[in-house]
Amino acid sequence: MSDTPRLDRLDRIEIAIGHLKERHEALTQSVELLHNDIQELKKAAEKDGENIHALAQIAAATLDSIKRLENIAAAHQQRLDDLEQR
């Protein structure tokens, strides 16, 4: 009878180890999924950076065009003012 408590204890230990292995596997899968998510987010952030850079270039070109139109409008206004003063 002295072997029965020992076997019960070993059985409990084996069950506990089995649970720990299952939990370890679940955590490993979670870490792998998180790693994949982080990699996808990193790629998306890099693409966003590229898009922001492109938008900044477009904004700079638009600002330049607006400034040129402002100069043209000012020149036309000056021309109209000159014609009205004659």
CORRALIN-V382116 format. One record per backbone hydrogen bond with DSSP energy under -0.5 kcal/mol. CO is the residue of the C=O (numbers start at 1). NH is the residue of the N-H. E is the energy in kcal/mol with one decimal. If there is no record, write none. Layout:
CO:NH:E
CO:NH:E
This chain:
1:4:-0.6
1:5:-0.8
2:6:-0.7
3:7:-2.4
4:8:-2.6
5:9:-2.3
6:10:-2.5
7:11:-3.0
8:12:-2.4
9:13:-2.4
10:14:-2.8
11:15:-2.6
12:16:-2.7
13:17:-2.8
14:18:-2.5
15:19:-2.4
16:20:-2.5
17:21:-2.6
18:22:-2.2
19:23:-2.7
20:24:-2.7
21:25:-2.4
22:26:-2.4
23:27:-2.7
24:28:-2.6
25:29:-2.4
26:30:-2.2
27:31:-2.6
28:32:-2.3
29:33:-2.5
30:34:-2.7
31:35:-2.6
32:36:-2.2
33:37:-2.5
34:38:-2.7
35:39:-2.3
36:40:-2.3
37:41:-2.6
38:42:-2.4
39:43:-2.2
40:44:-2.4
41:45:-2.6
42:46:-2.2
43:47:-2.3
44:48:-2.6
45:49:-2.3
46:50:-2.1
47:51:-2.5
48:52:-2.8
49:53:-2.3
50:54:-2.3
51:55:-2.5
52:56:-2.4
53:57:-2.0
54:58:-2.2
55:59:-2.7
56:60:-2.3
57:61:-2.3
58:62:-2.5
59:63:-2.6
60:64:-2.1
61:65:-2.2
62:66:-2.5
63:67:-2.4
64:68:-2.1
65:69:-2.5
66:70:-2.4
67:71:-2.1
68:72:-2.2
69:73:-2.9
70:74:-2.6
71:75:-2.3
72:76:-2.6
73:77:-2.7
74:78:-2.4
75:79:-2.2
76:80:-2.7
77:81:-2.7
78:82:-2.4
79:83:-2.2
80:84:-2.5
81:85:-1.6
82:86:-0.6
83:86:-0.7
